[in-house]
């Protein structure tokens, strides 16, 4: 009986949190546009011109090194057996 009551109370608490806190995270649509002109050459679309090429290169090289090491260790282990 206690287990059933505990499950019912926890379900009720979960539903209450779902219905009470989810409207707090909802948004009313798009954010308002920034005041005046923004960007270097006038009214450009918001966003950034951040370069991601260096990060992608580093991530690719690190994953290739990790894969090569795993292959080498497995290959060395299979040769010794």
Steps between C-alpha positions, in 0.01 A plus 500: 500500500783737587674426171184577301447825692862600445473430125178702478650795687817496290292489179286787625810700589653433158184610320471812717860597424444436130192722480623771736856546378475440125324836427795672667727376220268578210573791269267738317671480162797671345706746702462868415748639246798690636472877502648689207736351249727222604787340322781668315322584176151583613202295602627144475330190629582430864747225560868471490777459256701282735750277329469135598756358259781477755287319754377249243856431389619443857205272575561299182870459575435395858239245396734360233779468758265328745373258234854422387610427854201271562567316174871463584432364847242251370729398214795448737281299735377273217856439378620396845219245533 
